[in-house]
Amino acid sequence: MSNVQTLSKLVLSNNTNVTDLNDLSNLTNLTQLDLSCSNISELSFLSNIKTLKELILNHNNISNVSDLFQLTNLAQLNLSNNLISNLPSFTDLKNLSKLNLANNSIKDVNSLGSIKNLTDLNLANNKISDLIFLSNLTNLSKLNLTANNILDLNPLSSLVNLVSLDLTGNNILDLSSLSMISSLSELNLANNKISDLSPLVNLTWLNLYNNSISNILYLSNLTNLRQLDLSSNFIPDTDVAWLPIHTLPHYDSKWDSQDVRKSQRS
């Protein structure tokens, strides 16, 4: 590998028999590296590849990510589906804009509050309950918090650039904080405990599958709505007959709500 130092992109995914990756440190021009699904648990071999901008490490056995913090040029980092439970400080990764930590065992994410250039953050399927770290991440445009332990959405009100938000599978009752995010257009609230829709504004895409909704009159305020899922709620026949989306100018009546539940907007 040391003889191909001109490499800028390298894909070594699904190579579980490769045990010695130390030669990768000689690839001084490497900017993109994919080591997904390769049974990796230790990352010290990466610390010298400071040219890296995109690093894909999903579906491995990684628990300690400290060796990555010397890679100060990283812009995109995928650590989903690993064994991570603790996150040290991300202060040195100032260029990071896209981070995927889905499907780990992370509870405390306060260290992420220092990555102020983040625009895309995926924390789905962890153990997160406190969102105070989000107050500093005002550049976020896409946020996935699916399947955590979230109750309080107040910290989200500072995310003035947020466009897409996935809160599927939490314990959410109150949506009032979302009324402050005028930029929000895509919202997934499936599998929660929501009954009051009055705070919702400006949405074009909305998934309310499996909540506690009985009153849909407030949906008439969503004049840009194009796609809507109200499956598995408690909507009376009288409200269905009056369903306001039939009169909305942008509503797409051919849209299949099941597509939303399958994709979960991940």
N, C-alpha and C positions, 0 to 999 in steps of 0.2 A: 504493500500500500504506500510505502514511503517513496516509491518511484513515480507516483502520479500526483505530485504536489500541486498540479494545476487544477485539480478538481474543484469545482465550486458547488456542485450538488451531488449528494450521495444517498442512495436508498438501500438500506440493509434490513428492511423489515422482514419479519417471519424467518429469522435465521437463529433458531434456538440452540444450534450446535456451536455457534461462535462464542468462544469463551474469553479470548484475549483481544481486546479492542484498543490496546495501548498505542498501536501504530497509527491510529487515527489522529493522534496529537501532531503528527508530521504534516497534516494537510492544512497548511497555513493559509490557503485561499478559500477554504470551505465556508460557504454562507448558508447552505441548506443541508440538513441531515435528518434522515428518517431511520430511527432504530426501533420502531414500534413492534410489538409482539416478538421480542427477542430474548426474553427471560433475563433481562438486565436487572441487577439490584444495586450496583455500585457505579458511581459517575465520575470518579476522579480523573479518568482518562480524557474527559471533556474540558477540563479546566484551562488547558493551554490553547484551545481552538477559539481564540478571542474574536475571530472574524465572523462567527456564526450569527445569523440573523433569524433563522427559522429552525426550530428544534422540535422534533416529534418523538415522544417517548411513551406514548400511550400503550396500555396493555403490557406492562412489565411488572417487576416485583420491587419497585423503588419505594423506599420509606424515607430516606435522607436526601434532601435536595440542595444542601449547603454548597456543594461543589459547583453548582450552576451560577452562583452569584458573582463569579469572576467574568462571566460572559456578558459584558456590559453593552454589547451591540445587539443583543437579542431583541427582536421585535415581536416574534410569535413563538409561543411555548405551549406544547401540549403534553400534559402529565396526567391525563385522564386514565382511569382504570389501573391504578397502582395501589400501594399500601401506605399512603401518606396520611399521617394523623396530626403531625406538628409542622407548622410553617415558621421558619426563621424570617428575619427581616429581608424584605425585597428592595430595600432602599437603593442599592447599586444598580438595579435594572431599570434605569430611568427611561430607556427607549422602548420598553415593553408596551405594546398596544393591544395584543390579543393573548389571552391566557385561559387555558382549559384545565381545570382541576376536578372535573366531574368524576363521580364514582370512586371516591376515596373515603376516608373516615375522619374528615377534618371538622373540628368543632370551633376552634378559635381562628378567625381569619383577619384579626385586627392588623396584622403585619402587611396586609394587602393595601391598606390605606395610603401607603407611601408611593404607590405606582400611579402617579397622577396623569400619565399619558394613556392609560388603559381606555380603549374604546369598546372592547368585546371581552366579556368575562363570563365563563361558564363554571358554576359551582354546584351543578345538579347532583343530587344523590350523595349528600354529605350529612353532617349533623349540626348544621348551623342554625342558630336561633337569634343571635345578635347581629344587626345590620349596621351598627354605628360606624363601621369602617367605611361605608359607602359615602359618607358626608364629604370626603375629600376627592372622590372620583367623579368629578363633574363633567368629564369628557366622555363618560360611558354613553354609547348609543345602543348597545345590545347587552342584556343581562339575563342569565338563566339561573334561577334558584329553585328549580324543580326538586321535589321530594327532600325537603329539609324540615326544620321544626320552627318555622317562622310564624309569628303572631303579629308583631308590630311592624307596620310599614312606614312609620314616620321618617326614618332616615332616607327613604327614597325621594322625599319631596325636594331634595337639593339637586337631583339629577336632571338638570334642565335640558340636557341634550339627548335624553333617553328616547329611543324610537321603538325598541322591541323589548318586551319584558315577559318572562315565563315564570309563573309562580305555581305551577301545577303541583298538586299533592302536598299542600301544607295545611295549616290550621287557621286560615285567614277568615276573619269575620268582617273587619272594617276596612273599607277602601277609600276613606276620606283623604288620605295623604296623596292618592293618585290624582286628585283633582288639580294639584299644583304642577303636574308635569304636562304642559300643553303640547310638547313635542311627541308624546307617546301615541303611536298609531297601531301597534300590534300588541295584544295582551292576551295571555293564556292564564286563565284562572280555574281550569278544570280541577275537579276533586278537592274542593275546599268547603267552606261552610257559609258561603255568602248568600245574603238575602236582599241587601240594599244596593241597588245599582245607580242611585242618584249621583255619586261622585264622578261617574265616568264621562269623559269628554273627548272629542276629536278622534275617536278610534275608527280605523278602517277594517280591522280584523279582531274578532273577539270570540274566545272560547270559554263558555260558562258551563260546560258539561259537568253533571253530577255535583250540584250545589243545593242550596235550599231556597231557590228563587220561586216566588209565587206571583210577584208583581213585575211586569215588564214594561210598564207605561213609560218609564224613564228612558227607554231605548229610543223613543221618538226624538230625543235630543241629539242622537248620534247620526247626524245628517250625511256623514261621509262613509257610513258603515257599508262594507261590501260582503263580508263573510262573517257568519254568526252560527254558533252551536249552542243550543239551549237544551240539549238532550238530558234526560234523567234529572228533571227538576219537578216542581209542583205547580205548574202553570195551569190555571183553570181554563176550561173550554172557552169561556167568554173572552179571556185575554188572547187566546190563540186566534179567535175569529177577528180580533181587532189588531193583531200583530202589526206594529207600526212599520216594520221593515218592508212590508209590501208596498208602501207608498214612498219609500226613500229612493231618491233619484239614482243612487249609485249601487243599489243592492243587486247582486248577481243571483238570480233565482235558480240557476243551474248548478250552483256550488254544492258539493257533497260534504256534509259536516264530518263524515267519518274520516276523510282525508286528514283533517286537523288532528283527530285523536291518534291517528297512526304516526304522524310525523312529530307531534308534540313540539314543533318549532325548535328543535335542538340545533 
